[in-house]
Amino acid sequence: MRKWIDFYLRDKEKFTEQLLKWGDSKDTFIVLNSNREKSPKHIQQTYDFIAAVGVYQQITDDVTDSFEKLRSFSLKTDDWLFGYLSYDLKNETEKLNSDNFDGLEFPNLHFFIPEYIFLIKDDKLDIGYLTHLTCSTTVAPIFYEIETFIPNKGSRHYPKIKIEKRFTEEGYMLSVNKLKKHILKGDIYEANFCQEFYSNNAIIDPLEIYGKLNTISPTPFSAYYKNNGNYLISASPERFLSKNTDKIISQPIKGTAGRSKIKKEDEKLKSWLKNNEKERAENIMIVDLVRNDLSKTAKKGSVKIEELCKIYSFEQVHQLISTVSAEMDIDKFDIIDVIKNAFPMGSMTGAPKIRAMQLIEKYEKTKRGLYSGAVGYISPNKNFDFNVVIRSILYNKNKEYLSYIVGSAITFKSVAWQEYNECLLKAKAIYEVLENGY
């Protein structure tokens, strides 16, 4: 049984810093941070900051029937679930495979019922705890433990990280041009093509890296996920899918421009993005795909485009974001049907979806794994919210392997060197953190 106690936070920032340090001392810990004060105001979220600590029950992928195991896990509980879905679950929804190099070796899926949950909205904190974990009638001891926690970090010196590229610049551009030939043949209209930057023998402090990344690139779907020695450090700006009552929302991102510290130049970049035919076409093609995905579990006629190619400005980039909504057909489907039928998200595949994923597997060199998957939660009333895992560092502490993957949408009008530069722009914040901090 889970009980809830609420607190008023006199210093929210200080408490969340302590909560991060305390949670990171546990084997399993997740943070979903909306960065509300620094993110675009029109991205709606239920909570400012969510954290879940410890494992009461969990499921992890064993290669087959992952969605059905998640469905069963969800149906058996009226508690919160937190977890992730990796991109390679595509192989369970279609006749696809994932044979590329995998340096991380994360499970394809992990969901857990936590021991402790922390929900923060404005200055209010709600702590949910399982009653069998404590003989106390309150969570005051835990609250005190968090506020007074001092991590035992030992040495603060970390060796410099050497970042390597899975593609050469020339090899990347050659693959882009091969994908364009598929577009000319009519195989696809668009493909999200990605490349990996990685480091062997990487020794880092993941929480410190997360703090630095979140400082220079605060985003509305930021996440920190620790599962034993596997880490996600994410500055994601993108929502994959959310459900509130019967309403489903997806907010695909396609279309990118850099930013300038000079206001006049920054406005020019926004104007360029708003009026760029190629960038808008990338977005519109994926919106059409998302509409189709949502229609599979929606009430007839309920799928709507609420925003089309609206500019959202983040610290590092301007983005075109569209908002597609639908009313879930609750008489025919459950939430796992909704998630499964939309997964993987169209913004990270291309169109048509299946053929694009086949070509992604052919031309990319790295198994995506959790990259371009989704992280989030399912609430007791079966609402949910999941991000898209982009602008993220993945780290296997036991293997000392660090990876970050970036990509761009390849269309008929793509210019290979410009797509390469877009990848570098998207990776800029991560590269700065790793170069300057270590």
GUDRENVO-973051 format. One record per residue (C-alpha): residue number from 1; residue in one letter; x, y, z. Coordinates in steps of 0.25 Angstrom, whole numbers. Layout:
N
+-----+------+-------+-------+-------+
: seq : type :     X :     Y :     Z :
+-----+------+-------+-------+-------+
: NUM :    A :     X :     Y :     Z :
...
+-----+------+-------+-------+-------+
//
This chain:
438
+-----+------+-------+-------+-------+
: seq : type :     X :     Y :     Z :
+-----+------+-------+-------+-------+
:   1 :    M :     0 :     0 :     0 :
:   2 :    R :     5 :    14 :    -3 :
:   3 :    K :     3 :    26 :     5 :
:   4 :    W :     5 :    40 :     2 :
:   5 :    I :     9 :    52 :    10 :
:   6 :    D :    11 :    66 :     5 :
:   7 :    F :    21 :    77 :     9 :
:   8 :    Y :    23 :    92 :     6 :
:   9 :    L :    37 :    94 :     0 :
:  10 :    R :    44 :   107 :     5 :
:  11 :    D :    55 :   105 :    -5 :
:  12 :    K :    51 :    96 :   -16 :
:  13 :    E :    64 :    97 :   -24 :
:  14 :    K :    73 :    93 :   -11 :
:  15 :    F :    63 :    81 :    -8 :
:  16 :    T :    64 :    76 :   -23 :
:  17 :    E :    79 :    76 :   -22 :
:  18 :    Q :    79 :    68 :   -10 :
:  19 :    L :    69 :    58 :   -15 :
:  20 :    L :    78 :    56 :   -27 :
:  21 :    K :    90 :    53 :   -19 :
:  22 :    W :    82 :    44 :   -10 :
:  23 :    G :    75 :    37 :   -21 :
:  24 :    D :    88 :    34 :   -28 :
:  25 :    S :    93 :    26 :   -17 :
:  26 :    K :    82 :    16 :   -19 :
:  27 :    D :    83 :     5 :   -30 :
:  28 :    T :    71 :     9 :   -37 :
:  29 :    F :    67 :    24 :   -39 :
:  30 :    I :    59 :    33 :   -49 :
:  31 :    V :    57 :    47 :   -50 :
:  32 :    L :    48 :    54 :   -60 :
:  33 :    N :    51 :    69 :   -60 :
:  34 :    S :    42 :    79 :   -68 :
:  35 :    N :    51 :    91 :   -65 :
:  36 :    R :    38 :    99 :   -65 :
:  37 :    E :    45 :   112 :   -62 :
:  38 :    K :    54 :   111 :   -74 :
:  39 :    S :    46 :   103 :   -84 :
:  40 :    P :    36 :   108 :   -94 :
:  41 :    K :    24 :   112 :   -87 :
:  42 :    H :    14 :   105 :   -96 :
:  43 :    I :    19 :    91 :   -93 :
:  44 :    Q :     9 :    86 :   -83 :
:  45 :    Q :    13 :    76 :   -72 :
:  46 :    T :     6 :    71 :   -60 :
:  47 :    Y :    18 :    73 :   -51 :
:  48 :    D :    30 :    81 :   -50 :
:  49 :    F :    39 :    70 :   -45 :
:  50 :    I :    37 :    55 :   -43 :
:  51 :    A :    47 :    45 :   -36 :
:  52 :    A :    45 :    31 :   -33 :
:  53 :    V :    55 :    23 :   -24 :
:  54 :    G :    57 :     8 :   -22 :
:  55 :    V :    50 :    -4 :   -27 :
:  56 :    Y :    38 :   -11 :   -21 :
:  57 :    Q :    35 :   -19 :   -33 :
:  58 :    Q :    41 :   -19 :   -47 :
:  59 :    I :    40 :   -25 :   -61 :
:  60 :    T :    52 :   -25 :   -71 :
:  61 :    D :    53 :   -29 :   -86 :
:  62 :    D :    56 :   -44 :   -89 :
:  63 :    V :    55 :   -41 :  -104 :
:  64 :    T :    41 :   -46 :  -106 :
:  65 :    D :    26 :   -41 :  -103 :
:  66 :    S :    31 :   -29 :   -97 :
:  67 :    F :    19 :   -21 :   -99 :
:  68 :    E :    10 :   -32 :   -94 :
:  69 :    K :    19 :   -33 :   -81 :
:  70 :    L :    17 :   -18 :   -79 :
:  71 :    R :     2 :   -19 :   -81 :
:  72 :    S :     1 :   -30 :   -71 :
:  73 :    F :    10 :   -22 :   -61 :
:  74 :    S :     1 :   -10 :   -63 :
:  75 :    L :   -12 :   -18 :   -61 :
:  76 :    K :    -7 :   -24 :   -48 :
:  77 :    T :    -4 :   -11 :   -41 :
:  78 :    D :   -11 :     2 :   -38 :
:  79 :    D :     2 :     8 :   -34 :
:  80 :    W :    12 :    17 :   -42 :
:  81 :    L :    21 :    10 :   -52 :
:  82 :    F :    34 :    17 :   -57 :
:  83 :    G :    43 :    12 :   -69 :
:  84 :    Y :    47 :    12 :   -83 :
:  85 :    L :    45 :     6 :   -96 :
:  86 :    S :    57 :     4 :  -106 :
:  87 :    Y :    56 :     7 :  -121 :
:  88 :    D :    59 :    -8 :  -124 :
:  89 :    L :    45 :   -12 :  -119 :
:  90 :    K :    42 :    -9 :  -133 :
:  91 :    N :    46 :   -24 :  -136 :
:  92 :    E :    34 :   -28 :  -127 :
:  93 :    T :    24 :   -20 :  -135 :
:  94 :    E :    29 :   -23 :  -149 :
:  95 :    K :    38 :   -33 :  -156 :
:  96 :    L :    51 :   -25 :  -154 :
:  97 :    N :    64 :   -28 :  -148 :
:  98 :    S :    75 :   -21 :  -140 :
:  99 :    D :    89 :   -26 :  -144 :
: 100 :    N :    98 :   -14 :  -143 :
: 101 :    F :   109 :   -12 :  -133 :
: 102 :    D :   104 :   -10 :  -118 :
: 103 :    G :   114 :    -5 :  -109 :
: 104 :    L :   104 :    -2 :   -98 :
: 105 :    E :    96 :   -15 :   -96 :
: 106 :    F :    85 :    -9 :   -89 :
: 107 :    P :    72 :   -17 :   -87 :
: 108 :    N :    61 :   -14 :   -98 :
: 109 :    L :    51 :   -10 :   -87 :
: 110 :    H :    51 :    -7 :   -72 :
: 111 :    F :    39 :    -3 :   -63 :
: 112 :    F :    38 :    -3 :   -48 :
: 113 :    I :    29 :     1 :   -37 :
: 114 :    P :    38 :    10 :   -28 :
: 115 :    E :    39 :     9 :   -13 :
: 116 :    Y :    38 :    25 :   -12 :
: 117 :    I :    32 :    35 :   -22 :
: 118 :    F :    34 :    50 :   -21 :
: 119 :    L :    25 :    59 :   -29 :
: 120 :    I :    28 :    74 :   -29 :
: 121 :    K :    18 :    85 :   -34 :
: 122 :    D :    21 :    99 :   -31 :
: 123 :    D :    26 :    99 :   -16 :
: 124 :    K :    18 :    87 :   -12 :
: 125 :    L :    25 :    73 :   -11 :
: 126 :    D :    17 :    60 :   -10 :
: 127 :    I :    24 :    48 :    -5 :
: 128 :    G :    18 :    34 :    -7 :
: 129 :    Y :    24 :    23 :     0 :
: 130 :    L :    21 :     8 :     2 :
: 131 :    T :    16 :     6 :    16 :
: 132 :    H :    23 :    -7 :    18 :
: 133 :    L :    37 :     0 :    16 :
: 134 :    T :    36 :     8 :    29 :
: 135 :    C :    30 :     6 :    43 :
: 136 :    S :    29 :    21 :    44 :
: 137 :    T :    15 :    28 :    42 :
: 138 :    T :    21 :    39 :    34 :
: 139 :    V :    33 :    41 :    24 :
: 140 :    A :    40 :    51 :    32 :
: 141 :    P :    52 :    42 :    34 :
: 142 :    I :    53 :    41 :    19 :
: 143 :    F :    52 :    56 :    17 :
: 144 :    Y :    62 :    58 :    28 :
: 145 :    E :    72 :    48 :    21 :
: 146 :    I :    70 :    55 :     8 :
: 147 :    E :    73 :    69 :    13 :
: 148 :    T :    85 :    64 :    21 :
: 149 :    F :    91 :    54 :    11 :
: 150 :    I :   106 :    56 :     7 :
: 151 :    P :   110 :    47 :    -4 :
: 152 :    N :   123 :    39 :    -2 :
: 153 :    K :   129 :    42 :   -16 :
: 154 :    G :   144 :    40 :   -12 :
: 155 :    S :   153 :    46 :   -23 :
: 156 :    R :   147 :    56 :   -32 :
: 157 :    H :   158 :    55 :   -43 :
: 158 :    Y :   153 :    48 :   -55 :
: 159 :    P :   162 :    45 :   -68 :
: 160 :    K :   160 :    53 :   -80 :
: 161 :    I :   150 :    46 :   -89 :
: 162 :    K :   154 :    43 :  -104 :
: 163 :    I :   142 :    44 :  -113 :
: 164 :    E :   142 :    36 :  -126 :
: 165 :    K :   133 :    36 :  -138 :
: 166 :    R :   126 :    23 :  -143 :
: 167 :    F :   125 :    30 :  -157 :
: 168 :    T :   136 :    38 :  -164 :
: 169 :    E :   130 :    51 :  -170 :
: 170 :    E :   132 :    45 :  -184 :
: 171 :    G :   125 :    32 :  -180 :
: 172 :    Y :   113 :    39 :  -174 :
: 173 :    M :   111 :    48 :  -186 :
: 174 :    L :   113 :    36 :  -195 :
: 175 :    S :   101 :    29 :  -187 :
: 176 :    V :    93 :    41 :  -188 :
: 177 :    N :    94 :    41 :  -203 :
: 178 :    K :    91 :    26 :  -204 :
: 179 :    L :    78 :    29 :  -196 :
: 180 :    K :    74 :    40 :  -205 :
: 181 :    K :    75 :    30 :  -217 :
: 182 :    H :    65 :    22 :  -209 :
: 183 :    I :    56 :    34 :  -209 :
: 184 :    L :    58 :    36 :  -224 :
: 185 :    K :    53 :    22 :  -226 :
: 186 :    G :    41 :    24 :  -217 :
: 187 :    D :    45 :    14 :  -206 :
: 188 :    I :    43 :    25 :  -196 :
: 189 :    Y :    40 :    40 :  -194 :
: 190 :    E :    48 :    43 :  -182 :
: 191 :    A :    58 :    35 :  -173 :
: 192 :    N :    64 :    39 :  -159 :
: 193 :    F :    78 :    36 :  -161 :
: 194 :    C :    87 :    35 :  -149 :
: 195 :    Q :   102 :    34 :  -145 :
: 196 :    E :   109 :    30 :  -132 :
: 197 :    F :   120 :    38 :  -124 :
: 198 :    Y :   126 :    29 :  -114 :
: 199 :    S :   137 :    27 :  -104 :
: 200 :    N :   144 :    14 :   -99 :
: 201 :    N :   150 :    14 :   -85 :
: 202 :    A :   141 :    25 :   -81 :
: 203 :    I :   141 :    28 :   -66 :
: 204 :    I :   131 :    39 :   -62 :
: 205 :    D :   122 :    44 :   -51 :
: 206 :    P :   108 :    42 :   -58 :
: 207 :    L :   101 :    51 :   -48 :
: 208 :    E :   111 :    62 :   -49 :
: 209 :    I :   110 :    61 :   -65 :
: 210 :    Y :    95 :    62 :   -64 :
: 211 :    G :    95 :    75 :   -55 :
: 212 :    K :   105 :    81 :   -65 :
: 213 :    L :    96 :    77 :   -77 :
: 214 :    N :    84 :    82 :   -71 :
: 215 :    T :    90 :    95 :   -68 :
: 216 :    I :    94 :    98 :   -82 :
: 217 :    S :    83 :    91 :   -89 :
: 218 :    P :    70 :    92 :   -80 :
: 219 :    T :    59 :    84 :   -87 :
: 220 :    P :    45 :    81 :   -84 :
: 221 :    F :    47 :    66 :   -84 :
: 222 :    S :    60 :    65 :   -77 :
: 223 :    A :    63 :    51 :   -71 :
: 224 :    Y :    73 :    44 :   -62 :
: 225 :    Y :    72 :    29 :   -61 :
: 226 :    K :    80 :    20 :   -53 :
: 227 :    N :    78 :     5 :   -53 :
: 228 :    N :    90 :    -2 :   -46 :
: 229 :    G :   102 :     2 :   -56 :
: 230 :    N :    94 :     7 :   -67 :
: 231 :    Y :    91 :    22 :   -69 :
: 232 :    L :    83 :    31 :   -77 :
: 233 :    I :    87 :    46 :   -77 :
: 234 :    S :    76 :    53 :   -85 :
: 235 :    A :    74 :    67 :   -90 :
: 236 :    S :    62 :    63 :   -98 :
: 237 :    P :    53 :    74 :  -104 :
: 238 :    E :    43 :    65 :  -110 :
: 239 :    R :    30 :    58 :  -105 :
: 240 :    F :    27 :    45 :  -111 :
: 241 :    L :    13 :    42 :  -105 :
: 242 :    S :     4 :    46 :   -94 :
: 243 :    K :   -10 :    42 :   -89 :
: 244 :    N :   -18 :    51 :   -80 :
: 245 :    T :   -32 :    45 :   -77 :
: 246 :    D :   -36 :    40 :   -91 :
: 247 :    K :   -28 :    50 :   -99 :
: 248 :    I :   -15 :    46 :  -106 :
: 249 :    I :    -4 :    56 :  -110 :
: 250 :    S :     8 :    54 :  -119 :
: 251 :    Q :    18 :    66 :  -122 :
: 252 :    P :    28 :    62 :  -132 :
: 253 :    I :    40 :    71 :  -135 :
: 254 :    K :    45 :    72 :  -149 :
: 255 :    G :    52 :    85 :  -154 :
: 256 :    T :    64 :    91 :  -147 :
: 257 :    A :    72 :   104 :  -147 :
: 258 :    G :    83 :   109 :  -138 :
: 259 :    R :    82 :   121 :  -129 :
: 260 :    S :    90 :   134 :  -127 :
: 261 :    K :    93 :   142 :  -115 :
: 262 :    I :    90 :   155 :  -123 :
: 263 :    K :    75 :   157 :  -123 :
: 264 :    K :    74 :   162 :  -138 :
: 265 :    E :    81 :   150 :  -143 :
: 266 :    D :    73 :   140 :  -135 :
: 267 :    E :    60 :   146 :  -140 :
: 268 :    K :    66 :   144 :  -154 :
: 269 :    L :    69 :   129 :  -151 :
: 270 :    K :    55 :   128 :  -146 :
: 271 :    S :    49 :   134 :  -159 :
: 272 :    W :    58 :   125 :  -167 :
: 273 :    L :    53 :   113 :  -160 :
: 274 :    K :    38 :   117 :  -161 :
: 275 :    N :    39 :   119 :  -176 :
: 276 :    N :    49 :   108 :  -180 :
: 277 :    E :    42 :    99 :  -190 :
: 278 :    K :    50 :    87 :  -187 :
: 279 :    E :    50 :    88 :  -172 :
: 280 :    R :    35 :    89 :  -172 :
: 281 :    A :    33 :    78 :  -181 :
: 282 :    E :    41 :    69 :  -172 :
: 283 :    N :    31 :    72 :  -161 :
: 284 :    I :    19 :    71 :  -169 :
: 285 :    M :    22 :    57 :  -174 :
: 286 :    I :    24 :    52 :  -160 :
: 287 :    V :    11 :    59 :  -155 :
: 288 :    D :     4 :    51 :  -166 :
: 289 :    L :    11 :    38 :  -161 :
: 290 :    V :     7 :    41 :  -146 :
: 291 :    R :    -7 :    44 :  -150 :
: 292 :    N :    -8 :    30 :  -156 :
: 293 :    D :    -1 :    24 :  -144 :
: 294 :    L :   -11 :    30 :  -134 :
: 295 :    S :   -23 :    27 :  -143 :
: 296 :    K :   -21 :    12 :  -140 :
: 297 :    T :   -26 :    13 :  -126 :
: 298 :    A :   -34 :    26 :  -126 :
: 299 :    K :   -49 :    29 :  -127 :
: 300 :    K :   -53 :    31 :  -142 :
: 301 :    G :   -51 :    45 :  -146 :
: 302 :    S :   -44 :    50 :  -134 :
: 303 :    V :   -30 :    51 :  -139 :
: 304 :    K :   -26 :    66 :  -140 :
: 305 :    I :   -14 :    75 :  -143 :
: 306 :    E :   -14 :    85 :  -132 :
: 307 :    E :    -1 :    92 :  -136 :
: 308 :    L :     6 :    91 :  -149 :
: 309 :    C :    21 :    95 :  -150 :
: 310 :    K :    21 :   104 :  -138 :
: 311 :    I :    34 :   110 :  -134 :
: 312 :    Y :    39 :   106 :  -120 :
: 313 :    S :    52 :   112 :  -116 :
: 314 :    F :    62 :   105 :  -106 :
: 315 :    E :    75 :   109 :  -101 :
: 316 :    Q :    83 :   103 :  -112 :
: 317 :    V :    73 :   102 :  -124 :
: 318 :    H :    60 :   107 :  -130 :
: 319 :    Q :    51 :    95 :  -134 :
: 320 :    L :    38 :    93 :  -142 :
: 321 :    I :    29 :    85 :  -133 :
: 322 :    S :    15 :    80 :  -137 :
: 323 :    T :     4 :    76 :  -128 :
: 324 :    V :    -5 :    64 :  -132 :
: 325 :    S :   -16 :    60 :  -123 :
: 326 :    A :   -27 :    49 :  -122 :
: 327 :    E :   -38 :    43 :  -113 :
: 328 :    M :   -34 :    29 :  -109 :
: 329 :    D :   -45 :    18 :  -112 :
: 330 :    I :   -45 :    13 :   -98 :
: 331 :    D :   -56 :     2 :  -102 :
: 332 :    K :   -46 :    -5 :  -111 :
: 333 :    F :   -32 :    -2 :  -106 :
: 334 :    D :   -24 :     0 :   -94 :
: 335 :    I :   -12 :     9 :   -92 :
: 336 :    I :    -1 :    -2 :   -96 :
: 337 :    D :    -9 :    -3 :  -110 :
: 338 :    V :    -7 :    13 :  -111 :
: 339 :    I :     7 :    12 :  -108 :
: 340 :    K :    11 :     0 :  -117 :
: 341 :    N :     3 :     5 :  -129 :
: 342 :    A :    11 :    18 :  -129 :
: 343 :    F :    25 :    12 :  -126 :
: 344 :    P :    35 :    15 :  -130 :
: 345 :    M :    32 :    30 :  -132 :
: 346 :    G :    31 :    35 :  -146 :
: 347 :    S :    40 :    46 :  -144 :
: 348 :    M :    52 :    36 :  -141 :
: 349 :    T :    48 :    27 :  -153 :
: 350 :    G :    43 :    33 :  -165 :
: 351 :    A :    32 :    30 :  -175 :
: 352 :    P :    27 :    20 :  -179 :
: 353 :    K :    31 :    15 :  -166 :
: 354 :    I :    35 :     1 :  -168 :
: 355 :    R :    43 :     3 :  -180 :
: 356 :    A :    50 :    15 :  -174 :
: 357 :    M :    54 :     6 :  -162 :
: 358 :    Q :    59 :    -5 :  -171 :
: 359 :    L :    68 :     5 :  -178 :
: 360 :    I :    72 :    11 :  -164 :
: 361 :    E :    77 :    -3 :  -160 :
: 362 :    K :    85 :    -4 :  -174 :
: 363 :    Y :    92 :     9 :  -174 :
: 364 :    E :    94 :    12 :  -159 :
: 365 :    K :   106 :     6 :  -152 :
: 366 :    T :   101 :     5 :  -137 :
: 367 :    K :    89 :    -2 :  -131 :
: 368 :    R :    81 :    10 :  -125 :
: 369 :    G :    76 :     3 :  -113 :
: 370 :    L :    70 :    13 :  -103 :
: 371 :    Y :    74 :    25 :  -112 :
: 372 :    S :    61 :    29 :  -120 :
: 373 :    G :    53 :    20 :  -110 :
: 374 :    A :    45 :    26 :   -99 :
: 375 :    V :    46 :    29 :   -84 :
: 376 :    G :    34 :    33 :   -75 :
: 377 :    Y :    23 :    28 :   -66 :
: 378 :    I :     9 :    22 :   -65 :
: 379 :    S :     1 :    27 :   -53 :
: 380 :    P :    -9 :    19 :   -45 :
: 381 :    N :   -21 :    24 :   -53 :
: 382 :    K :   -14 :    20 :   -66 :
: 383 :    N :   -10 :    33 :   -71 :
: 384 :    F :     5 :    34 :   -76 :
: 385 :    D :    15 :    43 :   -82 :
: 386 :    F :    28 :    39 :   -90 :
: 387 :    N :    39 :    47 :   -96 :
: 388 :    V :    47 :    43 :  -108 :
: 389 :    V :    61 :    40 :  -104 :
: 390 :    I :    70 :    49 :  -112 :
: 391 :    R :    81 :    59 :  -109 :
: 392 :    S :    85 :    49 :   -99 :
: 393 :    I :    97 :    42 :   -93 :
: 394 :    L :    97 :    27 :   -90 :
: 395 :    Y :   107 :    21 :   -81 :
: 396 :    N :   110 :     6 :   -77 :
: 397 :    K :   118 :     8 :   -64 :
: 398 :    N :   123 :    -6 :   -64 :
: 399 :    K :   128 :    -6 :   -78 :
: 400 :    E :   133 :     8 :   -77 :
: 401 :    Y :   126 :    11 :   -90 :
: 402 :    L :   120 :    24 :   -93 :
: 403 :    S :   111 :    28 :  -105 :
: 404 :    Y :   103 :    39 :  -111 :
: 405 :    I :    96 :    38 :  -124 :
: 406 :    V :    90 :    49 :  -133 :
: 407 :    G :    83 :    49 :  -146 :
: 408 :    S :    75 :    58 :  -156 :
: 409 :    A :    64 :    56 :  -166 :
: 410 :    I :    68 :    52 :  -180 :
: 411 :    T :    59 :    56 :  -191 :
: 412 :    F :    60 :    59 :  -206 :
: 413 :    K :    65 :    73 :  -203 :
: 414 :    S :    75 :    69 :  -193 :
: 415 :    V :    90 :    73 :  -195 :
: 416 :    A :    99 :    63 :  -189 :
: 417 :    W :   109 :    73 :  -183 :
: 418 :    Q :    98 :    82 :  -177 :
: 419 :    E :    92 :    69 :  -170 :
: 420 :    Y :   105 :    66 :  -164 :
: 421 :    N :   106 :    80 :  -159 :
: 422 :    E :    92 :    79 :  -153 :
: 423 :    C :    97 :    66 :  -145 :
: 424 :    L :   108 :    74 :  -140 :
: 425 :    L :    99 :    85 :  -135 :
: 426 :    K :    90 :    76 :  -128 :
: 427 :    A :   102 :    70 :  -121 :
: 428 :    K :   108 :    83 :  -117 :
: 429 :    A :   103 :    83 :  -103 :
: 430 :    I :   107 :    69 :  -100 :
: 431 :    Y :   121 :    71 :  -106 :
: 432 :    E :   123 :    84 :   -98 :
: 433 :    V :   120 :    77 :   -85 :
: 434 :    L :   129 :    65 :   -88 :
: 435 :    E :   140 :    74 :   -93 :
: 436 :    N :   140 :    85 :   -83 :
: 437 :    G :   136 :    77 :   -71 :
: 438 :    Y :   145 :    65 :   -73 :
+-----+------+-------+-------+-------+
//
